Amino acid sequence: MFPFWKVAIEPVLRAANARRIVEIGALAGEHTELLLDTMGEDAELHVIDPVPQFDPDEHRERFGGRYVFHRDISHNVLPRLEPMDAALIDGDHNWYTVYHELRQLAEVSERAAVALPVMLLHDTYWPYGRRDLYYTPDRIPQEFRQPFQHKGMRPGRRKLVPRGGLNPQMANAEIEGGERNGVLTAVEDFIAEFVWPLRRLDLPIYFGLTILVEEAALAENLE
Ligand SMILES: C[S@@+](CC[C@H](N)C(=O)[O-])C[C@H]1O[C@@H](n2cnc3c(N)ncnc32)[C@H](O)[C@@H]1O
């Protein structure tokens, strides 16, 4: 998500006056560091990653606000959090995970009678917009898991390629497209079911960023 920081993420967080942010999927923590450096002392940042490649204690010490690191998967953590102002979603890139992350965030907001957090989702275009990736395939219930192989992908090819391609080391769904497959499909299914109108903005660069916000929250912000 790092390349989106200046052009999209920072301006959106500022416009939304986001004080409580959850980051799902932090990897090396590059993006987390930008958040730590930007958010003020009145901010609260929750970072969720089962296998971080950085030291959360170091981040906690550096951050002036409230920092909570969750060494766990998103589905175990999101229902326990207070409502968030913004959610950066860049963890496991498959339909089951993302659809339920969105649902869980919505359920928490609904219970508190507040607007949905502004959602910023990475990997909504090729290769994972319409194709599942599984960091840990066994975590996904079988009925929601596409057949997958550790083989690479090429643009315009629905099937995985026998040699080379992108991300051949990852567990990628064998076929691109169809129901319950990919991050953008999860976003669309969530929007179709959500009770209130949502504004969706897609940035089709660097594997895709999609921003979702409630229309009512946007209108209020403009007043
Ligand atoms: C693509 S990387 C995140 C990159 C990071 N957002 C950045 O901009 O640098 C995906 C991360 O998600 C984590 N992850 C995988 N499954 C997850 C899950 N179910 N919940 C939360 N994080 C998960 C992985 O451990 C990995 O560190």
The ligand as a Tripos MOL2 file, in Angstrom:
@<TRIPOS>MOLECULE
LIG
   27    29     1     0     0
SMALL
NO_CHARGES

@<TRIPOS>ATOM
      1 C1          0.5390   -7.7710    1.3310 C.3       1 LIG1
      2 S1          1.1670   -7.9060    2.9340 S.3       1 LIG1
      3 C2          0.7940   -6.3380    3.6500 C.3       1 LIG1
      4 C3          1.6290   -5.1950    3.1370 C.3       1 LIG1
      5 C4          1.5000   -3.9070    3.9250 C.3       1 LIG1
      6 N1          0.1250   -3.4840    4.0780 N.3       1 LIG1
      7 C5          2.2890   -2.7670    3.2810 C.2       1 LIG1
      8 O1          1.6640   -1.8590    2.7210 O.co2     1 LIG1
      9 O2          3.5060   -2.7910    3.3240 O.co2     1 LIG1
     10 C6          0.0040   -8.9860    3.6870 C.3       1 LIG1
     11 C7          0.2050   -9.2160    5.1820 C.3       1 LIG1
     12 O3         -1.0220   -9.7380    5.6810 O.3       1 LIG1
     13 C8         -0.7620  -10.6610    6.7030 C.3       1 LIG1
     14 N2         -1.9410  -11.5330    6.7960 N.ar      1 LIG1
     15 C9         -2.1980  -12.6950    6.1430 C.ar      1 LIG1
     16 N3         -3.3900  -13.1840    6.5100 N.ar      1 LIG1
     17 C10        -3.9160  -12.2990    7.3860 C.ar      1 LIG1
     18 C11        -5.1390  -12.2460    8.1240 C.ar      1 LIG1
     19 N4         -6.0710  -13.1960    7.9850 N.pl3     1 LIG1
     20 N5         -5.3330  -11.2110    8.9710 N.ar      1 LIG1
     21 C12        -4.3940  -10.2310    9.0950 C.ar      1 LIG1
     22 N6         -3.2220  -10.2210    8.4140 N.ar      1 LIG1
     23 C13        -2.9920  -11.2470    7.5860 C.ar      1 LIG1
     24 C14         0.5060  -11.3590    6.2480 C.3       1 LIG1
     25 O4          1.1920  -11.9120    7.3620 O.3       1 LIG1
     26 C15         1.2860  -10.2170    5.5700 C.3       1 LIG1
     27 O5          2.1980   -9.6400    6.4600 O.3       1 LIG1
@<TRIPOS>BOND
     1     1     2 1
     2     2     3 1
     3     2    10 1
     4     3     4 1
     5     4     5 1
     6     5     6 1
     7     5     7 1
     8     7     8 2
     9     7     9 1
    10    10    11 1
    11    11    12 1
    12    11    26 1
    13    12    13 1
    14    13    14 1
    15    13    24 1
    16    14    15 ar
    17    14    23 ar
    18    15    16 ar
    19    16    17 ar
    20    17    18 ar
    21    17    23 ar
    22    18    19 1
    23    18    20 ar
    24    20    21 ar
    25    21    22 ar
    26    22    23 ar
    27    24    25 1
    28    24    26 1
    29    26    27 1
@<TRIPOS>SUBSTRUCTURE
     1 LIG1         1 GROUP 0 **** ****
